[in-house]
Amino acid sequence: MKNEVFLLDQLIPVISEVGFPIAVTLYLLYRIEAKLDVVVQSIQSLPERIKE
């Protein structure tokens, strides 16, 4: 939660500089990055799980 508040404080100046749609896109990309890392790890471990 603390990171999200910090991110929001950084996001407000970006909105004024580049516009709302781009700022929302950047925020969503930041949020999905951690979830994509989990997906990549799962895909990389898949061959080992298939062998079992």
C-alpha positions, 0 to 999 in steps of 0.5 A: 500500500505504501508503494502505491501511495508513493507511485501515485505521488509520482504519477500526478506530475506525469499526468499533467505532462503526458496526459491521462491515457498514457499515465494510466497505461504506465500505471497498469504496466507497472502493476502487471509486471509482477504478475508477468514475472510469475507467469514467466517462472511458471512457463520456465518450470513447466518442462521439469513438471512434465518430466515428473 
